[in-house]
Amino acid sequence: MKKKYIYWQDDDMWLGYLEEYPDYWTQGETEEDLKENLLDIYQELTGNKIPNIRKVAELEVS
């Protein structure tokens, strides 16, 4: 399974969030650190460790 994420570099830090969960940002000193932190936060978000999670979904309209 693959998940899309948005990321950018701000000075010496890499910041990012999972596209499906835009309210939950994380960071890392390198791009690889950021990816590891994104995996960690994904596990926390999908493992019911964080209450009241908001996420993005699609709605089909005619």
Buried (B, 14 or more C-beta within 10 A) or exposed (E): EEEEBEBEEEEEEBBBBBEBBEEBBBBBEEEEBBBEBBBEBBEEBEEEEEEEEEEEEEEEEE
